[in-house]
C-alpha cells in the first residue's frame, strides 16, 4: 500500500512545495515509486517541473470524480509522477471548492481516489496551500501522516501552534470515536524545522517547539530531528527545475548538503529505508 504524506501548514512561505519536491525526489532516487499531487491554486508544484506532455486531466477530476484516470503526468524523472493542479482559481471561483461544499460526503472523495492507487505507488506526497479550508481538510483526511515545515522564528512558530495544530485538533474524532469521517484516525504531524539559520533566536525557537510538543503534543505532533538549513541551493535547484540533492550532492562546509539532509529526512520518516542509497549519481 502507498504511504500518503500531506505537506501542510496554515501559513504560506514556509517551504511546503520545496519539501514536497525534494522528499519525493529522494524517495524516487531510492527506487521507490512516488506520486506528487498539487492541491495549491498557486500551482507552484505544477510549475516546478518542465512537463512537455501533461495528462489530459488533473486535480479537478481526481477530487470531483474520485478517479485518477487520465490525471497522472510524468515529470521526466524516473519513478516520479505528478497530478497537476488545473484549478488555478481555487477559492475564487474554481470547481473544486463548490463541489466540496455541496455535500459533507464529498470531502472524502480524494481519500477514495487515492485508495485506487495503492498498488501503483510506494509513496504519495500532497502539496497544499498555506491556509485552512475544505481542500486542506480533504487532504488531511486522506493522509497517513502529515509533514509541516516550520521556519524557526517567533511568528512562524506561533502560527504553527495556533493555526496548523489548531486545525488538526478541530478535525479530531468526536469523543468516544477512534476514526475520522474518512474511516481512519487523524494522521500524526511531523514538524520539520526549515530554513534554519545560525542565530541564537532560531535555536531558542527550536528548543521551545520541542518542549511544547514533548509536554503538550498529546501524540498529535512530533518535531523531527532532521533540520533543513537555510541555504540558497534550494532556491537555485527550483530555478533549474531540479531536485536539490541533484543540484548539491556534496558540500564542503559545516552545513550538510541537500543530499545529506534529504537522505536523513527520508530515513527518519521511513526507517525501513535506512541503508538505501539514492541511485542517482552526478
Buried (B, 14 or more C-beta within 10 A) or exposed (E): EBBBBBBBBBBEEBBBBBBBBBBBBBBBBBBBBBBBBBBBBBBBBBBBBEBEEBBEBBBBBBBBBBBBEEBBBBBEBEBBBBBBBBBEEBBEEBBBBEBBEEEEEBBBBBBBBBBEBEEEBBBBBBBBBBBBBBBBBBBBBBBBBBBBBBBBBEEBBEBBBEBBBEBBEEBEEEEEEEEBBBEBEBBBBBBBBBBBEEEEEBEBBBEBBBEBBEEEBEEBBBBBEBBBBBBEBBEBBBEEBBBBBBBBBEBEEEBBBBBBBBBBBBBBBBEEBEEBEBEBEE
